[in-house]
Amino acid sequence: MNMFKKGLIFLLVLCILCLPACSAPARQGFTVVASFYPLYIAALNVIGRTPGVRLTMMAPPDTGCLHDYQLRPQDMAALERCDLFIVNGGGLEVFLDGVTDRDPDLPLCTASAGVDFLPYEDSGEDNPHAWVSVTLFIRYVENIRDGMALADPSHAGDYGRNAERYIGALTALDAEMKTALRGLPRRDIVTCHEAFTYFAAEFDLHVAAVIQREPGQDPSPAELAETIGLVRETGAAALFAEPQYAPAAAETIARETGAVVYTLDPVVTGSLSPDAYENAMRKNMETLIQALG
C-alpha cells in the first residue's frame, strides 16, 4: 500500500472518530415536562405505553402547590430540551412569564384551558386549584390529550385511546363519589386553605371557614380567633387539614371548639402510579363519610 492510500485511510478514520464529538446529539423520541404532580398523573395516563415518549415532573414530587416555587437551573435546562411543557395555568405557575420571555417558542399546553375559575374569597383573583374537582380534572385530561396530539401527531391515536380509558375511570369515580356523599347529614367543612373550593362545589358541601389563606403560613391570632368564632357559629364538627402541611392551626381550633381534625388530600403530592388521583379521591370520600355522616 503506497503512502497516498495510507494517508487517505488515516484521514477517513480520523474523521469518523471525530464525528460524534463535533456534531450535536440528535434528539430522540418526544419529551414532555409537567410542571407539578397532578398534571404529571394526568399526562401519565394520556401517554400510557406510547413508545418513544418520555415524561418528567419539573417540581420535585414533594413540592405541593407551586405558589412560591422558584425555578432551579436544572428546571430551565429541562425546559430547553422538552418538546411540550404542561402547565396548570390560572396564575399558579408564577414563574411562567419569565420562562416564556426567555423562550417564546416553548410549546405549552395549559391543562385548565376553558375552565371558569372561581375567585379567591379575599382577593377576588382566580383560584387555580381546579383539579380538585373530578369533573374539572377530566377537562385537564382532555386538554392534555389535545395538546399532546397537536405537538406529537404521529401518536395522536394512542393519546386519544388512553385518554378515553382514563376519562371513563374518572367519570365512574365522580358518579361513585356523588352517590356516596349525597346523603350526608352535615355539609359544613372547615379547610386549611382554599384548595377545596372546587371540591366543595362539586359535591354540594359548604366551606364554612378557611384556616389559612396561604398554604404553609400560619394564621395570625386575629384570623385564628375569627375562624374559631365561625366554627362555633356554624356548628361545624370537622376540621380538615392537608397531609402536605402541619396541622398545628387546625389542632388549636379543635381544642377551642371541640371539633375533630381529619385529613383531606388536595392531590398535590403522592405516589407516581397512574391510579394515584383516583385512590386519593376515594380516600377523601371515605374521610368525609366518617367526618360528616
Secondary structure, DSSP 8 states (H G I E B T S, - for coil): --HHHHHHHHHHHHHHHHHHHHS-----SEEEEESSHHHHHHHHHHHTT-TTEEEEESS-TT--S-TT----HHHHHHHHH-SEEEE--TT--TTHHHHHHH-TT--EEETTTT----B-TTT--B---GGGSHHHHHHHHHHHHHHHHHH-GGGHHHHHHHHHHHHHHHHHHHHHHHHHHTT-S--EEEESSGGGHHHHHHTT-EEEEES-SSTT----HHHHHHHHHHHHHHT--EEEE-TTS--HHHHHHHHHH--EEEE---SSS---STTHHHHHHHHHHHHHHHHH-
